[in-house]
Amino acid sequence: MKAHHLERKLKALQLGGMLETLQLRLDQAQKGELGYLVFLEMLLEDEIERRAQKALSRRLARARFEELKTLADFDFSYNPKIPAAAIRDLATCRFIERKESVLIYGPVGTGKSHVAQALGYAACQQGYEVLYAKAPRLLSDLGGGHADGTWGARIRRYAKPDLLIVDDFGLRDLSAQQAEDLYELICERHQRASTIVVSNRAPQDWYPLFPNPVLAEGALDRLVNSAHHVLMVGKSYRPMRRPDRTASAGSAAGLGSEHPLDESAGASIGSTQKGQQ
């Protein structure tokens, strides 16, 4: 029987993906390379792999990453003080199983967004639902819900994923409404799902961003004191990406000076401490 004779039957059983490798497996079987059970097993494995790849593609699309990043693409040797072992441990996604959060902070250009999105990619590979959002856009989206009566639906969207990644947090002070929205979101996700927050500011500097100190304490006590802390310090990668980087690589490498967090906060907060403040 030729492969094309099975096409309608396989599609009726929603096994159409087998058609992509069916002829290859038939040829292998006819050459005596595959026994009956191995032939069937390999066909089933082909279908499982195809479905897994399609599901991963859907999860990545729903995550809405700014860029698809992996830890394999990250140059840990460029800034040796970055806690590579702790980041790789986070990539196992056990923190998502435990519904714990992660705070990634440090000076600009040290790869915080890359690491956060790489952890999100790893989570998608392991079957978790992920959503990535820049903090200004997230807060603007929630704010719009107050105007058109869709606030409940919007906050549920951010509360639902197994992992929510909030990038660029702390660029500016929060308005009273933004502070309340953020408090509600943190409360919705606390001990129910994991959150990664990425910021240029150290967590102890987030409190003054809230106009109401009581609200700040209520929100950040839940988030900061029950999260893994990842301090990323060192030179900025961005000068190395300049169009003229080949000619100026030597001088560009020296442009990124150590951030004050490297010495002072590094000693008091630590690279991957949990339950600080």
C-alpha positions in Angstrom: 0.0 0.0 0.0 1.3 3.4 -0.9 1.4 6.2 1.6 -1.1 8.2 -0.2 -3.8 5.5 0.1 -3.8 6.1 3.9 -4.2 9.9 3.6 -7.9 10.1 4.1 -7.9 7.5 7.0 -5.1 9.3 8.8 -6.8 12.7 8.4 -10.1 11.3 9.7 -8.3 10.1 12.8 -6.6 13.5 13.1 -3.2 11.9 12.4 -2.4 13.8 9.3 1.0 14.7 10.6 2.1 11.1 10.0 1.9 11.7 6.3 5.0 13.8 6.5 7.2 10.8 7.5 5.1 7.9 6.4 6.8 7.2 3.1 10.2 7.5 4.8 9.2 4.9 7.5 7.7 2.6 4.8 10.9 2.7 2.8 12.9 1.9 6.0 10.5 -1.0 6.8 10.7 -2.4 3.3 14.4 -2.4 3.5 14.2 -4.5 6.6 15.4 -1.7 8.8 12.3 -1.6 11.0 10.2 -4.4 12.5 6.4 -4.0 12.7 6.3 -2.7 16.2 9.2 -0.4 15.7 7.6 0.9 12.5 4.4 1.7 14.4 6.3 3.2 17.3 8.3 5.5 15.1 5.2 6.7 13.3 3.5 7.5 16.6 6.6 9.3 17.8 6.6 11.4 14.7 3.0 12.4 15.3 3.7 13.1 19.0 6.7 15.3 18.1 4.6 17.2 15.4 1.9 17.9 17.9 4.4 19.0 20.5 6.0 21.4 18.1 2.6 22.8 17.1 1.6 23.3 20.7 4.9 25.0 21.5 4.4 27.3 18.6 1.0 28.3 19.8 2.2 28.9 23.4 5.1 31.1 22.0 2.6 33.1 20.0 0.3 33.6 23.0 3.3 34.6 25.1 3.9 37.7 22.9 7.6 37.8 23.5 9.4 40.9 22.2 12.1 38.5 20.9 12.6 34.7 21.0 15.6 34.3 23.3 17.2 31.2 24.9 19.9 30.8 27.5 22.0 29.0 24.9 22.2 32.4 23.1 23.3 34.3 26.3 27.1 35.0 26.8 27.6 34.5 30.5 31.3 34.9 30.1 30.9 38.6 29.2 29.9 39.5 32.7 31.3 36.8 35.1 29.5 38.2 38.1 26.1 37.3 36.6 24.8 34.3 38.6 24.8 31.8 35.8 24.2 28.7 38.0 21.1 30.2 39.6 19.7 31.3 36.3 20.2 27.9 34.8 18.5 26.4 37.9 15.5 28.7 37.3 15.4 27.5 33.7 14.3 24.1 35.1 11.0 25.9 35.9 10.7 24.3 39.3 9.9 27.8 40.6 6.8 27.7 38.5 5.8 24.4 39.9 6.1 26.0 43.4 4.3 29.1 42.2 7.3 31.3 43.2 8.3 34.6 41.6 11.6 36.0 40.3 13.0 39.5 40.4 15.7 40.3 37.9 17.4 43.7 38.4 20.5 45.6 37.7 22.0 48.3 35.3 20.9 48.7 31.7 22.3 46.5 29.0 23.3 43.5 31.2 20.8 41.1 29.5 18.0 41.2 32.0 15.3 41.1 29.3 17.1 38.4 27.5 17.3 36.2 30.6 13.6 36.9 31.5 12.4 35.9 28.0 14.7 32.9 27.9 13.1 31.7 31.1 9.7 32.3 29.5 10.8 30.3 26.5 11.9 27.4 28.7 8.6 27.5 30.5 6.8 27.3 27.1 8.9 24.3 26.2 7.7 22.6 29.4 4.1 23.2 28.6 3.4 26.3 30.8 1.3 29.2 29.6 3.4 32.4 29.6 2.6 36.1 29.0 5.2 38.8 28.4 4.4 42.5 28.8 6.2 45.8 29.3 5.1 47.4 32.6 3.9 50.7 31.0 1.8 48.9 28.4 0.3 46.5 31.0 -0.6 49.4 33.3 -2.0 51.4 30.4 -4.1 48.4 29.3 -5.5 47.9 32.8 -6.2 51.6 33.1 -8.2 51.5 29.8 -10.4 48.9 31.4 -11.7 51.4 33.9 -12.9 53.6 31.1 -14.9 51.0 29.1 -16.0 48.6 31.9 -13.6 45.8 30.8 -11.2 46.0 33.8 -12.3 42.7 35.2 -11.7 40.8 32.0 -8.4 42.5 31.5 -6.9 41.8 34.9 -8.1 38.1 34.5 -6.0 37.9 31.3 -2.9 38.9 33.3 -3.8 36.8 36.3 -4.4 33.6 34.3 -1.0 32.5 32.9 1.3 30.2 34.8 4.1 32.7 34.3 3.7 36.5 33.8 6.8 38.4 32.8 6.6 42.2 33.6 9.6 44.0 31.9 10.8 47.5 32.4 9.2 48.0 35.8 10.0 51.1 37.7 10.8 53.5 34.8 8.6 56.1 36.4 6.4 56.7 39.5 3.0 55.1 39.6 -0.2 57.1 39.6 -2.7 56.3 42.3 -4.8 54.2 39.8 -1.8 52.3 38.5 -0.7 51.5 42.1 -4.1 50.1 42.9 -4.2 48.1 39.7 -0.8 46.7 40.3 -1.7 45.8 43.9 -4.8 43.9 42.7 -2.7 42.0 40.1 -0.1 41.0 42.6 -2.8 39.8 45.0 -4.5 37.8 42.3 -1.3 36.0 41.4 0.3 35.7 44.8 0.8 32.0 45.7 -1.4 31.1 42.7 1.1 31.6 39.8 4.6 32.8 39.1 5.7 36.3 38.1 9.0 37.6 36.8 9.6 41.3 37.2 12.5 43.0 35.4 13.8 46.4 36.5 16.8 48.7 36.4 16.0 49.5 40.1 16.8 47.3 43.1 13.6 46.0 44.8 14.2 48.3 47.9 13.8 51.2 45.5 10.4 50.2 44.3 8.5 51.3 47.4 8.8 55.1 46.7 7.2 54.5 43.3 3.9 54.1 45.0 2.0 57.3 46.1 0.5 55.4 49.0 3.1 53.7 51.3 0.5 51.4 52.8 -0.4 50.1 49.3 3.3 49.8 48.5 3.9 47.7 51.6 0.9 45.5 50.9 1.8 44.9 47.2 5.6 44.5 47.6 5.6 42.5 50.7 3.8 39.8 48.7 6.1 40.1 45.8 9.6 41.0 47.0 9.7 39.0 50.1 8.7 35.7 48.5 10.7 35.8 45.3 14.1 34.7 44.0 16.4 37.7 43.6 18.7 37.8 40.6 21.1 40.7 40.5 22.8 41.2 37.1 25.8 43.5 37.1 28.6 44.3 34.7 29.3 45.9 31.4 26.5 46.7 28.9 26.2 44.4 25.9 24.8 47.2 23.8 28.0 48.9 22.7 29.1 45.6 21.2 26.0 45.6 18.9 26.9 48.9 17.3 27.2 48.8 13.5 30.9 49.9 13.8 31.6 47.5 16.7 34.3 45.7 14.7 36.4 48.8 14.4 35.7 50.0 17.9 35.3 46.7 19.8 38.3 47.5 22.0 37.1 50.8 23.2 33.4 49.8 23.3 34.1 47.0 25.7 35.3 49.5 28.3 32.3 51.8 28.0 30.1 49.8 30.5 31.3 50.6 34.0 30.2 48.6 37.0 26.9 49.7 38.5 26.8 50.9 42.1 24.7 47.8 42.8 27.7 45.7 42.1 29.5 46.4 45.4 26.9 47.8 47.8 23.7 45.9 46.9 25.6 42.8 45.9 26.9 42.5 49.4 23.6 43.2 51.2 21.1 41.6 48.8 23.1 38.9 47.1 22.7 37.4 43.6 20.0 34.9 44.2 18.7 35.4 47.7 15.1 34.6 48.5 12.9 36.2 51.1 14.8 39.4 51.6 13.6 42.9 52.7 
